[in-house]
Amino acid sequence: MRAFLLTLGSVVLTTAVIGNAYYQKKQFYPSVVYLTKSNPSMAIIYLQAFVFVILMGKLMRKVFFGQLRAAEMEHLIERSWYAVTETCLAFTVFRDDFSPKFVALFTLLLFLKCFHWLAEDRVDYMERSPVISYLFHVRVIALLLLLGFLDYAFVAHAYHTTLTKGASVQVVFGFEYAILLSIVANIYVKYFLHTMDLHSENPWENKAVYLLYTELIISFIKVVLYLTFMAIMIKIHTFPLFAIRPMYLSMRAFKKAFNDVIMSRRAIRNMNTLYP
């Protein structure tokens, strides 16, 4: 009910603003100029765009996830707060490039990040769920294909834009979507391993080893991407303060995965020595 009232209110306000602009200017182009020059009108249009993003997110959540679990919602809210904070820091770094297009691109980035996080939590849930339906597999595969395609498309667009127009804020978007693409790869490998384990009659003992090495490789890729991005940003623009926290988390995850692999190999070697 609250979402319906918010949607209805934003539609009424947007209709009133656009109708008032057209009533005063009588033509399309002068009406558009009037809207873009009016701060209250642009604020209402931004509100309408924000409501549209929320509705689109609800629709995609319903299609790809159905009902979210309490743990998934909690993780989503927690990660979203950090992501919004990092986005605000990015706005301060690129304040000279601030524009409606810039805000729209960052909003789209946050929107897609949310679905990457949800996909990761949902695939991790496979290991704890006794029954996995056919619809679950269809949803996960379709979502991973969609996210992977979008991530690759945005990375390619950022790369092409940087080559043709030089270094700009597209460097940040290209880097962010490259990180998201590595997350999609990690989720897909986890999904494949969990699916293989579900279809095996006996517990798959090697699955944990494969998961360890996957985590190690993906963490290493993230660390390399973050270090490369930091070096590029310091050279062409300024110090990217917004990338400090995710880079630290990636380095900590890589260190943990590396230690886990070493401990695993040591335990296997000791077992083979004690019980040949």
Steps between C-alpha positions, in 0.01 A plus 500: 500500500782739586676425170175557309444839666861604431468398136165675459628818664813514283296443182256778594783743579689416180186538289425836662855628445515391135147630435585837656817531290314419178214735595743790541727434199251337256780311318708192574857637491433817704313283752802270537732800546264642761496171691879465497546856625252462785647339811163402655393340171824304472465387862156356423630331184788351701244371751301341218814334364586370848150353539534336158830341607334366817211353301739342250700353787186352657401347166842347438515374858164330453607345168846377601467437875136483601487564874824613661611330821563708812876441480510612135311820580728571796815453290355716223423789734841478669692496172282774352590742778871453432444526124305827536776644720766405246288652223475829690879501535528436126273801439747721688790369291317558171306813595612670176327225297179518704198488269167314464673240282770453764238446773306259275812291432583471870138414581508224239828374647349479849190334356703225335723458806193413706411214266858372503486484880161329498619246242805422714287445811247289311768269355662465843158393627516194271747332735259530795175421320384136488280551192586708193218543250525519122378861515794585728747381233320691223501820704866476600624417149290774339613758755869410468480517120329840517743643756803362316381649170432842654834506685691409184307757294575781746868402523524503120321835484731655760806363319383634163411840649839529670682416178306752290450787747779451749493434873177602670254375759443201270823358645320462833197335342716265296690397811181452706338283236820298462478425874134404459591274207749316723223461759273347235777255407542406865124449544480287187783271615336463842166421336662240276678332793189501720295354214755224442492420872119487505492252212762269650379206706775539760638825648759650266815529710698703246240777480648688796843495337363639173313770690821597680696536178216688333489747786878539482503569126206744507645685800834531321327640190317757714821608674675545165206701366491725807875564497489577128205734548670682788814553292303628200284734709798649684671560167209656306281655769543474877508252785178290486396504865178313421699193390693457827245289686417253219871466418578421864221241512627339180855482632377353829290242311802409285720459809236280666454287187877462464537390863206260464660337196832460682330353808295266283804368315688461829211306654477271196875437510488418871208262449684322219810471720319374811253276317666386176 
